[in-house]
Amino acid sequence: MTRQHDTPRLPRGERPDGDAGEQLLREIAEREQELQRQIAEARAEAARRVEAAQRKAEEVRAHARDRARDLAAGAAAEAAREAERIGKDVLARAEADAAAIRKQAGDRRSKAVEFVVREVLGGQA
């Protein structure tokens, strides 16, 4: 595949003479300088875009970290509330069980006293 350039071409078989050759060389040099300038501008623009993308990516990462921290704090607070509720439920059941055991012990103490009195007094009589 042949490459086409924007440089002026001489008719076939003609050779550039001194002035025309110098003019052609100047045009080639100018075109080369223009292309170099365009390449430098494109590289600078690419660098700016990469830098902007990196800044945006860092902002997104920072936002995600903040959001994760907020979610973790919310989950921890919810877990603490649930643990408190469970602790209160366990304590309430334990207190109810203790009260039932004390009542049962009180009922049995009366029967035990009656039994002992009956046995002691009954054994003497």
KAKA-V729308 format. One line per field, one symbol per residue. ss: DSSP state (H for helix, E for strand, L for the rest). A space follows every 10 residues. Layout:
ss: ???
This chain:
ss: LLLLLLLLLL LLLLLLLHHH HHHHHHHHHH HHHHHHHHHH HHHHHHHHHH HHHHHHHHHH HHHHHHHHHH HHHHHHHHHH HHHHHHHHHH HHHHHHHHHH HHHHHHHHHH HHHHHHHHHH HHHHL
